[in-house]
Structure formats: C-alpha cells, structure tokens
C-alpha cells in the first residue's frame, strides 16, 4: 500500500497537474473543516473537490478518441537493398614485407 499510493499520485500529477492540485486542495479543506468543526470550510472543500472531479469526468467524456489504425506501420531501420556498391575482394600477398 505504501509503494502504490506515491506511484499513483505521481502519475496523476503528471497527467493533469491543475485538476490534481484542485482536488487535493478540496480534500484537505474538507478534512480540516471536518476535524475542526468549521462547516463552511468543510462545504467549500467538498464543493471544490466535487466540481473539479465533475469537470474532469465531463472533459474526459468530451474527448474524441481517434479510431484505431487497421494495420500497424512497419518501420525498417535499414533499406532492403544497399545503395553503396559492393566492396572488392581483398587478396593477401604471399610475399613477406621487407623489414
């Protein structure tokens, strides 16, 4: 549990930082207001978190997802045929070089 929560929070903050900050602010305000018997702060916190969550859900439902490609694109890292001419065969001299 301890390792899962930070990973989830990091991925949420990276994807949508403004929405995550607003939800965090709302939850913290609601906790402070609930524990301190300040009902106005509690309601403001719940309202902030609720409106932000509703906006996030509305925005995700409005996004048009692109259709899936029928065939995956094949990437060739090397050409099928070399554009440079072939190298000549090397021959080894049987004579010993002079020293």
N, C-alpha and C positions, 0 to 999 in steps of 0.2 A: 504494500500500500504506500509506503513512504517513497519508493522509487517511481511509482506510476504517476502520482499527483504532480510532481515537478515536471515530468515529461509532458503531461497533458497541458499544464499551464504554459509551458514554453511554446508548444505548438499552437495553442490558441492565441497567445500574444503575437506570435509571428504572422499568423494568417490575418487576423483582424485586430490590430492593436487598439483602435479607438473604442470599438464595441467592448473589448475585454476590459479596458480601463473603466468604462461607464458601468458595466455590470459589477466589477469589483467595488467601485465607489458605492453603488447602491446597496450591495450586500453588507459592506462594512457599516454604512449609515444605519441600516436596519438592525444590525447586531448591537451597535452602540445604543440606538434608541430603545431597543427591546430590553437590554440589560440595565439601562439607566432610567427606565420608566419615562422616557421622553417620547410620547406617542407621535408627536409631529415629526420628529426625526425618523422614527420607525416607518411612518407612512411615506415620507419623502424618499427614504431608501428603497422601500418596496416598489414605489412608483417608478423611480429611476431604473432599477433593475428590470422591472416588468416591461416598461416602454422600450428599453434597449433590446431586451430579448424578443419582443414582438417585432421590432424593426428588423432585427437580424433574420427572423423567420420569414418576414414579408419579403425582404430583399433576396433571400435565397430561393424563394418560390418564384420570384420575378425573373431570375436569371435564365436566359435561354441557353440550353446546353447544345453545343454543336453535335451534329449527327456523327456517329462512329464511321470511320473510314472503312470501306468494303475490303480493301486489300492493304496490308501494311507496305510501306515504302521500303524498298530494298536499297541499302547503301553499300556500294562497292568501294572498298578502300584502295584497291589497285585496279588499273584498267585491265580489260580482258586480254588485250594484246599490247606488248611493249612498243612505244613509239621510237625508241632508240635502236640503231642497228645492232646486230649480234656482234660480239667480240670475236676477234680471230683466235684460233687455237694457238697456244703457246708451245714452242718446241724447246727442248732443253739441249744446250750444246754439250756434246760429249767431250770436248776438249777441256782440259784443265786451264783455269785462268793463270797467267803468269804472276809470280809473287815478287 
